[in-house]
Amino acid sequence: MGATFIGVRHHSPACARLVAETISELRPAYVLVEGPVDMNGRLDELLLDHELPVAVFTSYRDSERQHASWAPFCAYSPEWIALTTGREVGAQLRFIDLPAWHPAFARRRNRYADAEQRYVDVMESLCRTFAADNVDTLWDHLFEVPPADGLAERLAVYFDLVRGESTVGPEDTEREAYMAQWVRAAVADAGDRPVVVVTGGFHRPALIQLSATTNSAPSPVGLAWPQTPGLPATAAGGSYLVPYSFRRLDAFDGYQSGMPSPDYYQRLWDTGPESAADQLVAAVVGRLRERRQAVSTADLIAARVSAEGLARVRGHRYLARVDVLDGLAAALVNEALDVPLPWSTRGTLRTGTHPAIVEMVAALSGDRVGRLHPSTPLPPLVHNAEADLEGHGLDRPGDVRLTLTDPTDLDRSRILHRLRILRIPGFTRHTGPTTGIDPILDEEWSVRADDNRLPALIEGGGYGRTLDEAAAAVLADRIAAARGDMDQLAAALFDAALCGSGQVSDRVLHDVTGAVAAAPEMGPVGRVLAVVLALWRHDHLLGTVRTGTLGAVVKAGVERVLWLAEGVYGGAAPAEPARIDALAAVRDALVHARSALGLDREAALAVAARIASNADVPPDLRGAAFGFAWSLGAQVEPVRAVRGAFAPASVGDWLAGMCALAREEVLAADGVLDLLDELLSGMGEQEFLIALPALRQAFAYFPPRERETIARHVLARRGVAGSGRTLLRLPVAPDVVAAGRDLDERVNALLTREGLMGT
């Protein structure tokens, strides 16, 4: 008898009814459905008594690619109806499409996301012909609202037109060739009994052609079934059922396929178009009133009249979804709209959408969340996470305060951080350490129940079997994706420490060192180096002390900062604290990790010497290079260097670099403070005002106690007895004093010019 092909739009009630009627009438030997072929051995699991919607979640990981995708089913999905009705009539059920991890799906996060951009010209032409705003309105007009008579013929014409002469990519060509193999094998095995094939309408014309020889001539008996592709030996992954939600199904929330407003189409499936329209109005009005937006009886009458008028003009036998929505918008929204009505376009809601319109869309989306049957197999991660949470007393809602110096609390913190990294809802961190160098030793968390926790854990199972393994895989992906973004890299490495994942794979280590080695600016590399060095040096708390991963990052950071520093030119550029700090981080690495990591001190000092003596280098970097060498014990002449660098326009910048790297040496050296006092005291008012901002930045590197030491030295040079603190206290802010002195200078200059001084 051959195959009967039904092309469908995913999540269409009209298509679901056609599928149910066709299968019930034909009672086929086989029902073949577009879906992941690797689930064929688990159809009993899929068809358990779940509360829909549910989805098949598939994950894939290898050294080159990480992929996750979903194949969702709701009560009115044609694919679901094909499976359930097929089982009722005793048919053999088979999914016939490639597994979701296959490279043919590499650019899709949803199996049923047929990319309508491939046939955008046809759709635009049809929308113009039928005066429809978009494909969703057109679909309702052609298929959901009209009588069911002749539906199969109309769908066939529609999908033939849609497919037309469209150029098909290699991914769809491969998928269709594979599905056609299943069709031919099923027809051969069915003999005289029919086969029903349910696929996306876009694929139907191609599958008919590819299977034409089978339908027009006797088929060989026992034609071999296609092989199910297996995961590569070097890859990890699998498929699991997950609870899904109407919100995730909604095109207004970013879903790429199927229908918008899933709650409306659920009502359409359950009760028909006339009742669905009435329920739509009730849902919108109820939601608006819950949000304290006034909706009067007069408003409802006006909305109903408008909707019925629009339905008649549009030729609808029953009120369609857009008829009701347009009627409600006309009656309830009196202001001018800044953006188009969302149901007149496709895609997510735009910024500026009227609040009442937002609530209408939400009412039609619905809040239904699926639930899996209790006997549904779950990935190991779910059981591992539940055991960890229960074993550490984190399975109950409440606030959690942790002291990280306590080993038990540290274990609990790591579990919570792994859940955070995996984005498992219900676990929120409020306080705690944010870098590897802050002294915070406590954390505060809140644990809350969340309906989306189980789906998130199931989806997280694609990364690993345990929380530790899964979190480490997520962090590896973040590190790889950070590329040249040093801030992201530093955050990922610190998160790895919080999770207790101090050791990561060789591939990740290569990614980290490669990213640092290719970074284009000193400042960001310096920030990464400072955080990672602190973790490597003394973070016994987080368990990262002297780990090989962080040590490699330290070494790469040192080499990159020195290489970048020697390429900085630009004369008298203002001081940049980020690049000064980067050299300070390199100095600290040489002090604390030179022997353990094999850092080359002599090469670093040679770089510093070249920078410090190059007049084309910005003064702050020259000063930092000099301070770098001085702080590492190199033979330098600080008094001579300070005198040589002294120029009113740039001395502050030079001193900022030197003081940042060698402030202790400045305080201890003979003659340096005396020379600075002498040179600064000899500056004129205008010169001093020019240098003042940079000088303030330079001396800000000294903590208060050391600034008091400098002040006491200055007083002693002048023979003044008293505490140095008196010089550090001003009745007003220093910048106010500086501005006042500048004003005095300008007033005096003006009075002198006008001959008014002394009058």
Sequence and secondary structure as in RCSB ss.txt:
>XXXX:A:sequence
MGATFIGVRHHSPACARLVAETISELRPAYVLVEGPVDMNGRLDELLLDHELPVAVFTSYRDSERQHASWAPFCA
YSPEWIALTTGREVGAQLRFIDLPAWHPAFARRRNRYADAEQRYVDVMESLCRTFAADNVDTLWDHLFEVPPADG
LAERLAVYFDLVRGESTVGPEDTEREAYMAQWVRAAVADAGDRPVVVVTGGFHRPALIQLSATTNSAPSPVGLAW
PQTPGLPATAAGGSYLVPYSFRRLDAFDGYQSGMPSPDYYQRLWDTGPESAADQLVAAVVGRLRERRQAVSTADL
IAARVSAEGLARVRGHRYLARVDVLDGLAAALVNEALDVPLPWSTRGTLRTGTHPAIVEMVAALSGDRVGRLHPS
TPLPPLVHNAEADLEGHGLDRPGDVRLTLTDPTDLDRSRILHRLRILRIPGFTRHTGPTTGIDPILDEEWSVRAD
DNRLPALIEGGGYGRTLDEAAAAVLADRIAAARGDMDQLAAALFDAALCGSGQVSDRVLHDVTGAVAAAPEMGPV
GRVLAVVLALWRHDHLLGTVRTGTLGAVVKAGVERVLWLAEGVYGGAAPAEPARIDALAAVRDALVHARSALGLD
REAALAVAARIASNADVPPDLRGAAFGFAWSLGAQVEPVRAVRGAFAPASVGDWLAGMCALAREEVLAADGVLDL
LDELLSGMGEQEFLIALPALRQAFAYFPPRERETIARHVLARRGVAGSGRTLLRLPVAPDVVAAGRDLDERVNAL
LTREGLMGT
>XXXX:A:secstr
  EEEEEE TT HHHHHHHHHHHHHH  SEEEEEEEGGGGGGHHHHTSS BS EEEEEEEE SS EEEEEEEE T
T HHHHHHHHHHHTT EEEEEE  TTSGGGTT SBTT   GGGGHHHHHHHHHHTT SSHHHHHIIIIISS STT
HHHHHHHHHHHHHTT    HHHHHHHHHHHHHHHHHHHHHTTS EEEEEETTTHHHHHHHTHHHHHS   TT   
       TT EEEEEEEE BHHHH GGGT  SS S HHHHHHHHHH HHHHHHHHHHHHHHHHHHTT    HHHH
HHHHHHHHHHHHHHT SS  HHHHHHHHHHHH  S  SS  GGGS SS  TT  HHHHHHHHHHH   B B  TT
    HHHHHHHHHHHHTT SSSEEEEEETTSHHHHHHHHHHHHHHHTT TTEEEEE   STT    EEEEEE   
TTHHHHHHHHTTT SSHHHHHHHHHHHHHHHHTT HHHHHHHHHHHHHTT     HHHHHHHHHHHHH   HHHH
HHHHHHHHHHHHH TTTT TT HHHHHHHHHHHHHHHHHHTT   SS    HHHHHHHHHHHHHHHHHHHHHT  
HHHHHHHHHHHHT TTS HHHHHHHHHHHHHTT    HHHHHHHH  TTTHHHHHHHHHHHHHHHHHHSSSHHHH
HHHHHHTS HHHHHHHHHHHHHHHTTS HHHHHHHHHHHHHHTT  S THHHH  SS HHHHHHHHHHHHHHHHH
HHHTT TT 
